[in-house]
């Protein structure tokens, strides 16, 4: 299941390239979630809701689903780039894959490097209890989509693929555990409970099972990594 808007982006690209990102109406995390990031740990449902809100609001953001977790949650990629780059994303990825091949002639490699935006892939929240990483992912997506100060011109030379939570099942377990113990009258050691919510809940860890493709979590991660590299 892939969400694509290629025809729409091709038609609008000339006009959009002349409009600054800040001129677009981009919802903040607070607009969608009802709180400032950092005030709470965002649940998986909240992450997915904000990712879709960004993709719906911004022509610079596309949302792709690259798999499902063992518990049925979607695995998401936010692709953030100029509309004309999004419209030819498959071609850009194919060119970068060609550049990465050792048998590509040097002259061809230089030509690709000079005419193709670079690819940056961010992956957040491999472990469920690495809780702040997903909040950082949402801030990063928001800042890139709205052209925040300090990001000017980045999307002229980059395509950004952002995975806001690589381990949705583990994160959801952690968020629910945290909410069950947080509060001024709920004092409890964070050691055992927080580390118990590290993995995806299926007796494997995402980081180690990715290299061996053991279990659905590892296979999904490899699929998510293979597509940007032109191998999916």
PyMOL commands that set and color helices and strands:
alter all, ss='L'
color gray80, all
select helices_A, chain A and resi 6-17+21-23+29-33+44-57+83-87+89-100+106-115+132-146+154-156+168-181+191-196+206-212+215-228
alter helices_A, ss='H'
color red, helices_A
select strands_A, chain A and resi 61-68+74-80+118-123+158-163
alter strands_A, ss='S'
color yellow, strands_A
deselect
rebuild
show_as cartoon
